[in-house]
Structure formats: C-alpha cells, structure tokens
Amino acid sequence: MTEHPDRFWLNDYTPSYFEGTPEHKNIVFADTLEVIENIILFSISNYFLRFSNMYKSINGEHSLDDNNWYEFVEYGTTNELTVFLQRNGFSREPANYIKDNPKYLVKTDEGWKLHRSLLKCPNNDARTEAEIIDKNRPGLFVNEEDAGSTI
C-alpha cells in the first residue's frame, strides 16, 4: 500500500491517503475484520443454517444437539449457556462474563434465569446489556429471594 497510496476513508466523511501510520494501519485492520465478520462469517453461518435445517428435517429435531456447526459459527461456541445468553440478547463478551460468574445464574425448572444483581455488576458491558434485556425480557431475571439454586 505504501507504493500506491490509494485513497481510503478514515471515517464516513473524511477521505485520506494511506501513509502507513498506526492510525491508518488500525483502520485497514478494523475494515478487514469487519468484512470477515459481516460478509464471510455471515455467508458461512447461512450455509450451516441451511444444512442444519435440512439435516434436522431428515434425521430428527435433536440430531444435531451435540454437533451443530451453525451454532458454533453464529455464537462462537457450542457451550449451551453462552448460546442461551446470546440468544437472549447478550453479545459474546458479556455472555462469557456471565458464564464465568455463576453467581448471576439461577437454574430453575423452566431453565436458566439471571439474578437481578447482574443489573449492578462491575462489568460495564454486561450491566448495560442486562438493563436493556431486562426491559425487553423481564421474565429472564429473578430477585435474590425468589432465586432457586445457582449454577
């Protein structure tokens, strides 16, 4: 890129020429990661989703419970708890934080629930996402006195 410093955008409204500075290298790196995440992984995820749906229709609904590549690509894990948390609105890092801090988790007859104490946890991302999710999925959270056993 240094031999042919093509124009590229520093942000949505500022064009520049590549100069090899750390800022410019970070922008190229971030753009590359964005393409990988939004285009390549999306395509692979859709492929495995179609495959999984077809395989389940032939072999039964639970035939891929232990080896579902769609979930691995989509959620970055096959851990059931992390997948559950991401399906309920948490992004990957806050889901991992909650999984690694089982004091915020409650196992009930209905499945997993979250302690309301998560709304005051020290992890800013997990706390912020929990506040939003609590408004949209209030049944996912339980009070300390209503909680059964933690995981």
N, C-alpha and C positions, 0 to 999 in steps of 0.2 A: 504494500500500500504506500510505502514511502517513495517508491519510484514514480508512482502515478497517484498523486494525492487527489483522488476524486472527491467531489462534493458529497457531503452527507449531513444529516440533521442532528444538531446537538440535542434538540427537543422538538416539539411540534412546530415551532415557529422560527428557529434560529439555524440557518444553513452555515456550514463551515467547511474547511478543507482539512483532511486528516493530516495531523502534524506529528503523530507518534507520542503525544503527551500522555501521561497516566489517565487524565480525564477522557481523552479520545479513545484510548485502548479500552477503558471501562465501558464506554458507550458501545463500542463494537462488540465486546464480550456480552454485555447485557442484551443487545439486539439479537445476538446469536442464540443465547439461552431462551429468549422469548420465542424465536422461531421454532426451536426444538420443542418447547412446552406447548405452544399453541397450534402448531401445524403437524409436526412429526408424531408427537405423542398422541395428539387428538386422532390422527389417522390410524395409528396402531390400536388405540383404545376402541375405536369404532369397529375395526376389523375383528378384534377379540370379542366385542359385544355381540356382533352378528354370529360369530362362530359359537359362542356360549349359548345364545338363544336357540340356535339350530340344534346343537348337541343336546340341550336340555329337552327340546321337543321330541327328540328321538329316544333318548335314554332316561328320561325322567327328571323332574324338577330338582332333585337333590344330587344329581350325578356329578356335579362339579363343585360340591361344597368344599372339598379339601384342596382343589387344584384349579381355581378359576383365574386364568391369566388376565381376564378383563379387569377383575378387581385389583390385581397386582399392578397393572399399568395405570388404572384410573386413580387408585388410592395410594400407590407406592408401597403397599404392604399386603400381606394376607392375614394379618392379625385382626381377629374378629372385632375386638374392642375399638381399635383405631378406625376400622372401616365404619363401624356403628357411629362413632363420633363424627366422622367426616360426612356421612350420610345425613346427619342431623345438623350440619351447618358449620362445623369447625374446620378450619384449614389444617394442613398437615402438621405444622409445628405445635399449635395449641392442642391438637388431638394427642400428639406424642407426650406433651407435658402432662395432660390429664391422665393418660395411661401410666406414666411414670410416677404419678402422685395419687395412689389409690384411695387416699383419704377423701377425695372428691367423688368417689364412685360408690354406688349402692346397688347391690344385686337384689332384685325383687322377683316375685312370682311372674310379673309381667315382663321382666327383662331388666336391662340396666337403666339406672336413673342417676342423676347428678345431685350432689349436696348443694344447697344454696350458698354454702361457704365459698364455692367457686367464684361467686359474684364479687368476692372481696380478696381473691388470691393475689399474691405478689407478681404473678406473670401478667404483664400489661395486655399482651395479645389475647391470652386465654380469657382474661377478665372482660375485655371489650367484646369479644365474640360471644361470650356467655351472656352478657347483658342483652345483646341483640337477639340471641336464640331464645332467651327466657321470654321475651315479648312475643315471639312467634310460636314457640313450643313450650308453654308454661308447664305442661304435664311432664316434661322431661326432668324437672327439678323437684326435689323434695326438701322439706325442712329437716333440721337435725333431729327433732323429736319424733318425726314421722318416719325417719330412715330405719331400714332394717339393718342387715349386716353389710359392712363394707367388703370390698373385694380383697 
